[in-house]
Amino acid sequence: MLAGLDATTEYAEIDYQSVVNEIADRRAEHASLTGASSELARLDTELKTTGEQISAAERAQTSVNTRNGRVDGTIADAETTQADVQAILGEAGCQAASAHFAAISALLAAAGHQPPSALAACDKAEGAAEREITRHSERLADRRARLATRIVTAMTDFRRQYPVETSELDSSVEAADGYRELHERLSRDDLLAHQAQWVTEPTPVTATLPLLTAEEQATYQALLAGTYGRAIRLEQERIRFSALEHALQTLPLGRSATPSR
């Protein structure tokens, strides 16, 4: 085109319209190429982004597959452990022992022990449980021994106070029920507590005594009816001083009264 312009000597020979049209076509072609180039750049960017997303998704899928594999292995191990535990629980005598599982679990939890998370940890947990149960048993045995000593001491003191009434009882823990029954009986009635000091009343009283308390009235009626024997008499001088002290200490006073010997 430029060569054609160099060869032209008359401007009248130039076809301006065709030149304008061709320039317009070239500009349109340039704009189209520029737009296509921008679109190609955008598509290339999107392609790279999509490729990165696909790679990330593939990595995530690989990670998920790996975790799934580990989970499958864990499930298989758990099923194996479950089968082993069921076999152990099915052994002879285990059902009777299972009645104590809740108490043992509570004891170990209070001591800070955690249940084993795997079968392989059961041996270690069993050893720890055995040591804790042994310590607990020893503590209970020590408490039982100290309590037995206190019981025997109390029974010895009781025998010292009531030598006649306790003549058929010994100071052993096995005799505690006998002491308890005797103590309750003696606590209910001073008359029964001093049976060894009874004498015979030559002229028993049979008059009505309306000023007695209900408890005293019950004892008086028992004497009249001969419930404890015929013509029983208990001199007040024969009542033990310890019984008098106990009675005075239980009076509703501002402070306990202690009699002078």
C-alpha positions, 0 to 999 in steps of 0.5 A: 500500500505504501509502495503504491503511494510512492508510485502515485504522482497525482492525488486524484488517483488515490481511492480515499474511500477504499483506504479509509475502509481498509484502515477501519478493517485493520483497526477492527482486526487489531481490536479483535486480536487484542480482545482475543488476546485478553480473553486468552489471558483470562482463560489461561488464568482460569485454567491455571486456577482450575488446575491448582484446585484440581491438585488441591482436591487430589491432595485432599482426596489422598489425605481422606483416603489415608484417614479412611485407611487408618479408620478401617484399621482402627475398626478392625482392631476394635472388632478384634478387641471386642471379640477378645473381651467377649471371650474373656467375659464368657469365661467361667466365673466372670459373670459372678465377678461382673457384679462387682465391676461398678463398685471397682470402677467407682473406686478406681475413678475416685483414685484417678485411674482411667479405663484402658483404651486398648487391650494391650493396656489392660495388663498395666491397668489390672496391676494398678487396679490390684494395688489400689484395691489392696490399699483400700482393703488394708485401710478397711482392715485397719478401720475394722481393727481399730473399731473392734478395739474400741468395741472391746474396750467399751464392753470391758468398761460395761462389764466393770460397771455391771459384773453380775449382769455380764457374768455370762458374757465375754469381752469379744466382738462376737458378744456385741449383740449380747451386750447391746441387748443387755444395755438396752434392757438396763437403760430402760429400767434402773430396777432391772439394772440392779437385779443383783441388789434386789431383796424381798419386801415383807409388806408390799405396797398396793396403794394407788400412786397417781403422782408417778410418771408414766415410766414409773407407773409402768414399773410399779404396775409390773411390781404389783403384777409380779412380772419380775418376781414376788415382793421385789424391793430395791433399796435406794442405797443399793443403786450404783453411784455410776447410775446416779451420776448418769441420771444427774448428767442427763437432767435438763439443767444449764450445766451438768450436776456431779454429785459429791461422794 
